[in-house]
Amino acid sequence: MGSYHDLDVFKLSRQLNILTYKAVIAKLPKSEIYALSSQMRRAVTSITFNIAEGYGRKTVKDRVHFLYIARGSIYELEAQLITCVDLGYLTRENITPVLKLEDKVSRMLMGLIKKYESIGL
C-alpha cells in the first residue's frame, strides 16, 4: 500500500501549506494574528495532518473519514481566503494561486476518497 509520504495529494498539500503561509498569512495585518491568521494556519495544516492521520488508522472506513475531514478543511480555508478579500486585507489576485492549488488538492482528495469507497467500507 505504501506510505502517505508517497501520495501526490500529500506532497501537494505540503506545497499548499507553504504557499498559504507565504502568500497569504504573512500578508495579513498583525491585528489578525490571533484570529483569522490563526484559523487559517489550523485549516491549512489540518489538510496535511488528516491525510497522514488517516493512513495511521486501521480500517479503510477510518482512512476515508480522515480524508473527508481534510477535504472539509480545504473548504474552510477557501472561505477564509474569501474573507480576506472581503475585509480588504488581500486582493483576488493575491489569493488566486492558493485557490488554484487548493482546488487541485481537493480534486485529488476526492479521487482518493472515491477509490477507497469503491473498495468498500
N, C-alpha and C positions, 0 to 999 in steps of 0.2 A: 504493500500500500504506500510505502514511502513516508516521508516526514512532511509536516506542514511547511517546513522551510523550502521544500521543492515546489510548492504550489505557486503558479504565476500570480494568482489573486493575493496571496500573502505578500509576495515581493512587491506587487503594485500597491497594496495597502500601505506598505512601509514608505513608498515614494509619496503617497498621498499625505502621510504624516508630515514628512519633511516639507513638502510644498505648502501645506496648510500653515505650518509653523512659520515658515519664512515669508510667504507671500501674503498671508492674512493676519495671523495672530501678532506678528512682530509690528504690524502697522496700526494696530488698534490703540486708542488712547489709554494712557495709564489709569484713567478712571474706571476702565473696564477690566482691570487685571483680576479682580475677584468675582466678576460677574460673567459677561459674555465671553471673554477670552478663556476663562477657567472652564466654562461649559464646553467651549469648542475643543479645548485640549482633551477633555474627557471623552467627548464624542469621537474625535478622530482616532485617538489611541484605542478606543473601545473596538473599533473595526478590526484592527490587527490582533488585539488581545483575544477577542472572541473567536476568531478563526483558529488561533493557537489553542485556546481552551477546548474548543470542540474536538480537536484532534487528540486531546488528552482524555476524552471520555470513552466509556466502554462500548456504548451502543451507537448504531447509525442514527437512531432517533435522537439521542443526546447531541450528536455531532450536528445534525440538521437544526436542532433547537438553537445552538450557539451561532450557527451561520445566519439564522434569521435574526438573532439579536444584533449581529454585525451589520446586517442589512438595515435594520431599524436605526442604527447609529449613523448610517450613511444619510438617511432621510433627515435625521436630527441635524447633522452637520449642514446639509443643504438649507434647511430652514434658518440656521444660524447665519449662514453666508448671506442669505436674502435679507435678514435683519440688519446685517452690517451695511448693506446698501441702503435699506430703508432709513436707517439712522444717519446716513451721510458719512459714515466712517470710511467707506470704500466705494469705488465705482463698480459698475457692472464689468468693466474691462479688467479690474483688479481680480475679480473672483472667477472669471471665465475659465482660466486654465485649471483651477481647482475643481470647478463644476464638471469640466470635461473628463478629468481623471477620475473624479468621483463616480461619474456615470459609467465609465469603463469598469471600475471595481464593482459597482452594483450589478452590471450585466454579467460579469464573470461569477460573482457570488450566486446569482440566480441560476446560472448554468450548473454550478456545482451542487446547489440545493436540488435541482431537478434530477441530476444524476443520482444523488443519494436516495431521493424519494422513489426513483424508479427501481432501485434495489429492493425497496420495501422496508417499511418500518415495522 
